[in-house]
Amino acid sequence: MTTKLNLAETARMAITTLKTNRLRSLLTMLGIVIGNSSVITLVGVGRGAQNLAEGQLSNLGANVLFVVPGNNDTRRRGVAFPKNLVLEDSEAIQNQVPSIKRVAPQISSSETVQAGSRSSTSSISGVTPNFLPVRSFEIASGRFINDNDLKTARNVVVIGPDLSKKLFPFRKVIGETIRIKNQSFLVIGIMAPKGAVFGNNQDENAYIPLTTMVSRITGKDPTYGVSLSFISVEALNEKSTGPAKFQITNLLRQRHKILRDDDFAVRSQKDALQIVSTITGGLTLMLAAIGGISLLVGGIGIMNIMLVSVSERTEEIGLRKALGARSSDVLNQFLIESLVLASLGGLIGTIGGVGAVACVATLTPLPASIGATTILITVSLSGAIGLFFGVVPARRAAKLDPIVALRSL
């Protein structure tokens, strides 16, 4: 006569068996622990990279457009951008595009900046007074470039806070003189910290009047005149960025006399965010897949150990069946053992992964984070892997003939 055990009694027997072989159980769980912690950590780091990139882009301003020379095709071919953005383009955008508020043309060049015996290679940008409001920069001390500086092409400079510390670590900066390309410049202001965008530390940059940049640093291009590195455009509001982009594109096509294959590109923060989200999303997915491989290996480890356990417990299984246990009872016991091993390993791995993500977020600039949904999915996946890889040994145990099993006694 067979008697069917209830699920609670079967679970108790499974847990008792796991406790009896503590070392084996812990070693079996290790693969799931490593796999789960890997998934949590890698997804957290990938999400942190996305948060960092999006945070840096948000500093550019939600309603700012960037007009740059060249287009996507020239970038892919590795061809240098043509010098096709000139100061007159900037003036035309300011005067003829109704959806914009301000325009800030810019010329940038990498130069060596010297102050006494100290020097640093920095990005020097020739800008106009509009640069400050368009790019949402602020002044920490002193003042920014004004219209008079621009008209008279004065040798004045505003420097970033990190550059200030490099050149003048022990004294006040305002009123000091630095040299750029053998030209003396009076420091009139220090920028407030802005941070880095895609590896470019904006706090190490220096800003001089655009007219000074042309007359004393870069000079005019004999073919194009005053060639710009790019033009920052502030739309009326965030909703105006689309119309402004369309109007700027049409205006520059008319000015440059082109119908297609634009020799310029107009980019918004939204465009950049979409690109970054696509890249970082793919990166996070790839990292999760790598961690998932570890989970898969852990599941295979559980299956192998459970198969060994079936061989070792042949007599036990035969005896239980002889005493009335059903095949379903044996099947459930082995499935529960696999589930407990995988779920407990997944829980321990999750705790370790969350701790690793917290350490990355605390000890590095990367704002790594992990959501509750990801944690729940990962723990559930661990349990599912335990069930999946526990089916084969459980079925093998359930199919054992009690008579054949008892012969090995």
C-alpha positions in Angstrom: 0.0 0.0 0.0 1.4 3.4 -1.0 0.9 6.5 1.0 1.3 9.9 -0.5 3.4 12.3 1.6 2.3 15.9 1.7 4.5 18.6 0.2 5.5 20.0 3.6 6.8 16.7 4.8 8.6 16.2 1.5 10.2 19.6 1.9 11.3 18.8 5.4 13.0 15.6 4.3 14.8 17.4 1.5 16.1 20.1 3.8 17.2 17.5 6.4 19.2 15.7 3.6 20.9 19.0 2.6 21.8 19.7 6.2 23.3 16.3 6.6 25.7 17.1 3.7 26.5 20.7 4.6 29.9 21.0 2.8 28.6 19.4 -0.4 25.6 21.7 -0.3 27.7 24.8 0.2 30.1 23.9 -2.7 27.1 23.1 -4.9 25.6 26.5 -4.2 28.9 28.3 -4.9 28.3 28.3 -8.7 24.9 29.9 -8.3 26.3 32.4 -5.7 29.1 33.5 -8.2 26.7 33.6 -11.1 24.0 35.6 -9.3 26.5 38.1 -7.8 28.1 38.5 -11.3 24.7 39.3 -12.9 23.8 41.8 -10.2 27.3 43.5 -10.3 27.6 43.7 -14.0 24.1 45.0 -14.5 24.6 47.5 -11.8 27.9 48.7 -13.4 26.3 48.9 -16.8 23.4 50.9 -15.4 25.9 53.1 -13.6 27.7 53.8 -16.9 24.3 54.8 -18.4 23.5 57.1 -15.4 26.9 58.7 -15.7 26.6 59.4 -19.4 23.1 60.7 -19.0 24.1 62.9 -16.1 26.9 64.4 -18.1 24.7 65.1 -21.0 22.0 66.7 -18.9 24.6 69.4 -18.0 24.6 70.5 -21.7 21.0 71.8 -21.3 17.7 70.3 -22.4 17.1 72.9 -25.1 20.6 73.3 -26.5 21.5 72.3 -30.0 25.0 71.9 -31.4 25.9 72.7 -35.0 29.1 71.0 -36.0 31.0 70.8 -39.3 31.0 67.5 -41.1 28.4 64.7 -41.1 28.0 61.1 -40.1 29.5 59.8 -43.4 32.7 61.9 -43.0 33.0 60.6 -39.4 32.7 57.0 -40.5 35.3 57.4 -43.2 37.7 59.0 -40.8 38.0 62.1 -43.0 38.8 65.4 -41.2 35.8 67.7 -40.9 35.7 70.4 -43.6 36.0 74.0 -42.3 32.6 75.0 -43.4 31.1 76.6 -40.4 32.0 80.3 -40.3 31.1 83.2 -38.1 28.6 84.4 -40.7 26.6 81.2 -40.3 26.3 81.9 -36.6 25.1 85.4 -37.2 22.6 84.1 -39.8 21.2 81.6 -37.3 20.8 84.3 -34.6 19.0 86.7 -37.0 16.9 84.4 -39.2 15.8 81.4 -37.0 12.7 82.3 -35.0 12.8 79.3 -32.7 16.0 80.2 -31.0 17.0 82.5 -28.2 20.7 82.8 -28.3 23.7 81.6 -30.3 27.2 81.0 -29.0 29.9 80.4 -31.7 33.1 78.8 -30.5 36.6 78.1 -31.7 38.6 75.5 -29.7 42.3 74.6 -29.7 44.6 72.6 -27.5 47.4 74.8 -26.2 50.0 74.8 -23.5 49.1 77.3 -20.7 51.9 78.6 -18.5 52.0 80.4 -15.2 55.6 80.9 -13.9 57.2 77.5 -13.8 54.0 75.6 -14.0 52.3 74.6 -17.2 49.4 72.5 -18.4 48.0 71.5 -21.8 44.4 72.6 -21.9 41.6 73.3 -24.3 41.4 77.0 -25.1 38.0 78.2 -26.4 37.3 81.5 -28.1 33.8 82.4 -27.1 31.3 85.3 -26.8 29.4 86.5 -23.8 26.5 84.3 -24.8 28.5 81.2 -24.0 27.7 81.4 -20.3 23.8 81.4 -20.5 23.6 79.1 -23.6 25.8 76.4 -22.0 24.5 76.9 -18.5 27.9 77.6 -17.1 28.4 79.7 -14.0 31.2 81.9 -12.6 32.7 81.0 -9.2 34.6 84.2 -8.8 35.6 87.3 -10.9 33.6 87.8 -14.1 33.1 86.4 -17.5 34.0 87.8 -20.9 31.9 90.9 -21.8 31.1 92.8 -25.0 33.9 95.2 -24.5 36.4 92.4 -24.3 35.0 91.0 -27.5 35.1 94.4 -29.4 38.6 95.3 -28.4 40.0 91.7 -28.6 41.5 92.0 -25.1 43.9 89.5 -23.8 41.7 88.3 -20.9 41.0 84.7 -19.8 38.5 82.8 -17.6 39.9 79.5 -16.4 38.3 76.3 -15.0 38.7 75.4 -11.3 41.0 72.4 -12.0 43.2 74.5 -14.2 43.3 77.2 -11.6 44.6 74.7 -9.0 47.2 73.4 -11.3 48.6 76.8 -12.2 48.1 78.6 -8.9 47.9 76.1 -6.1 48.9 78.5 -3.3 47.6 81.9 -4.2 44.7 83.9 -5.5 44.1 83.6 -9.2 42.1 86.7 -10.2 44.5 89.4 -11.5 47.3 87.0 -12.2 48.9 86.6 -15.7 49.2 83.4 -17.7 50.8 82.8 -21.1 49.1 81.1 -24.1 51.1 80.7 -27.2 53.6 83.3 -26.1 50.8 85.8 -25.4 50.1 87.2 -21.9 46.5 86.9 -20.7 45.0 88.5 -17.6 42.9 86.1 -15.5 39.6 87.8 -14.9 37.5 84.9 -13.6 37.2 81.3 -12.5 34.4 79.0 -13.7 32.2 77.1 -11.3 32.8 73.3 -11.4 31.1 71.6 -14.4 32.5 68.1 -14.5 33.5 66.0 -17.5 31.6 65.1 -20.7 32.7 62.0 -22.5 36.2 62.1 -20.9 36.7 65.9 -21.5 37.2 67.6 -18.2 35.5 71.0 -18.7 37.1 72.2 -15.4 40.5 72.2 -17.1 39.4 74.5 -20.0 40.2 78.2 -20.5 38.0 80.7 -22.2 39.1 83.9 -24.1 37.2 86.4 -26.3 36.5 84.9 -29.8 38.1 87.9 -31.5 41.3 87.4 -29.4 41.3 83.7 -30.4 41.1 84.6 -34.1 43.7 87.5 -34.0 46.3 86.0 -31.7 45.9 82.2 -31.4 44.3 80.5 -34.5 44.2 83.3 -37.1 41.8 83.4 -40.1 41.5 80.7 -42.7 42.5 82.3 -46.1 39.7 80.4 -47.8 36.9 80.4 -45.3 37.6 83.4 -43.0 36.8 82.8 -39.3 36.2 79.0 -39.2 34.3 77.8 -36.1 34.7 74.5 -34.2 31.0 74.4 -33.6 28.0 76.6 -32.7 25.9 76.2 -29.6 22.3 77.3 -30.1 19.8 77.8 -27.3 16.2 77.1 -28.4 13.3 79.1 -26.9 12.4 76.0 -24.8 12.6 72.3 -24.9 9.6 71.9 -27.2 11.3 74.3 -29.7 14.4 72.1 -30.3 12.7 70.2 -33.1 11.5 73.2 -35.1 14.9 75.0 -34.4 16.8 72.0 -35.7 14.7 71.9 -38.9 15.0 75.7 -39.4 18.8 75.7 -38.8 19.3 72.8 -41.2 17.3 74.5 -44.0 19.1 77.8 -43.4 22.6 76.4 -43.6 21.7 74.3 -46.7 20.7 77.5 -48.4 23.8 79.3 -47.3 26.1 76.4 -48.2 24.2 75.8 -51.5 23.7 72.1 -50.9 20.6 69.9 -51.4 21.8 66.7 -49.7 24.9 65.2 -48.0 25.1 68.0 -45.5 28.5 69.3 -44.7 27.3 70.0 -41.2 25.3 68.3 -38.5 22.8 69.6 -36.0 22.6 67.6 -32.8 20.4 67.9 -29.7 20.8 66.5 -26.2 17.9 64.2 -27.0 19.8 62.8 -30.0 22.9 62.2 -27.8 20.8 60.6 -25.1 19.3 58.2 -27.6 22.7 57.2 -28.8 24.1 56.8 -25.3 21.0 54.8 -24.2 21.4 52.5 -27.2 25.1 51.9 -26.5 24.9 51.6 -22.7 21.7 49.4 -23.0 23.5 47.0 -25.3 26.5 47.1 -23.0 24.3 46.3 -20.0 22.6 43.5 -21.9 26.0 42.0 -22.9 27.2 42.2 -19.3 24.0 40.5 -18.0 24.5 37.7 -20.6 28.1 37.2 -19.4 26.8 36.9 -15.8 24.0 34.6 -17.1 26.7 32.2 -18.4 28.0 31.9 -14.8 24.5 31.1 -13.6 24.2 28.4 -16.4 27.4 26.9 -15.2 26.1 26.9 -11.7 23.0 25.1 -12.8 25.0 22.4 -14.5 27.0 22.0 -11.3 23.7 21.4 -9.4 22.6 18.8 -11.9 25.9 17.0 -11.7 25.9 16.8 -7.9 22.3 15.8 -7.8 23.0 12.9 -10.3 25.9 11.8 -8.0 23.5 12.1 -5.1 21.0 9.8 -6.8 23.7 7.2 -7.3 24.8 7.4 -3.7 21.2 7.3 -2.4 20.0 4.3 -4.4 19.4 2.2 -1.3 17.5 5.1 0.4 15.3 5.6 -2.6 14.6 1.9 -2.9 13.8 1.6 0.8 11.4 4.6 0.7 9.6 3.1 -2.3 9.4 -0.3 -0.6 7.8 1.4 2.4 5.1 3.0 0.3 6.5 6.3 -1.0 5.3 7.1 -4.5 7.5 8.1 -7.4 6.1 11.6 -7.2 7.3 11.9 -3.6 10.8 11.0 -4.6 10.6 13.4 -7.6 9.4 16.3 -5.4 12.1 15.7 -2.8 14.9 15.9 -5.4 13.3 18.9 -7.1 12.9 20.7 -3.7 16.6 20.0 -2.9 17.6 21.5 -6.2 15.3 24.5 -5.7 16.6 25.1 -2.2 20.2 24.9 -3.3 19.6 27.3 -6.2 17.4 29.8 -4.4 19.6 30.0 -1.3 22.6 30.4 -3.6 20.8 33.1 -5.5 19.9 34.9 -2.3 23.5 34.9 -1.1 24.8 35.9 -4.5 22.3 38.8 -4.6 23.4 40.1 -1.3 27.0 39.9 -2.5 26.2 41.5 -5.8 24.3 44.4 -4.1 27.2 44.9 -1.8 29.6 45.0 -4.8 27.4 47.5 -6.5 27.3 49.7 -3.4 31.1 49.5 -3.2 31.5 50.6 -6.8 29.1 53.5 -6.3 30.9 54.6 -3.1 34.6 54.1 -4.1 34.4 55.2 -7.8 32.8 58.1 -9.7 30.5 55.6 -11.4 26.9 55.9 -10.0 26.3 52.2 -10.1 22.8 51.1 -9.0 20.5 48.2 -9.2 16.7 48.1 -9.1 14.4 46.0 -7.0 12.9 44.5 -10.2 16.3 43.3 -11.4 17.0 41.7 -8.0 13.6 39.9 -8.0 14.1 38.7 -11.5 17.6 37.4 -10.8 16.6 35.5 -7.6 13.6 34.1 -9.5 15.9 33.0 -12.3 18.2 31.3 -9.9 15.2 29.2 -8.6 14.1 28.5 -12.1 17.6 27.3 -13.0 17.5 25.0 -9.9 14.2 23.5 -11.0 15.3 23.1 -14.7 18.6 21.4 -13.9 17.0 19.4 -11.1 14.5 17.7 -13.4 16.9 15.1 -14.9 18.3 13.7 -11.6 14.8 13.9 -10.0 13.2 11.9 -12.8 16.1 9.4 -12.6 15.5 9.0 -8.9 11.7 8.7 -9.3 12.1 6.0 -12.0 14.3 3.7 -9.9 12.8 0.2 -9.5 12.6 -0.4 -5.7 13.5 -4.1 -6.2 16.6 -3.3 -8.2 17.6 -0.5 -5.8 17.3 -2.8 -2.8 19.6 -5.4 -4.3 22.5 -3.0 -3.8 21.9 -3.2 0.0 
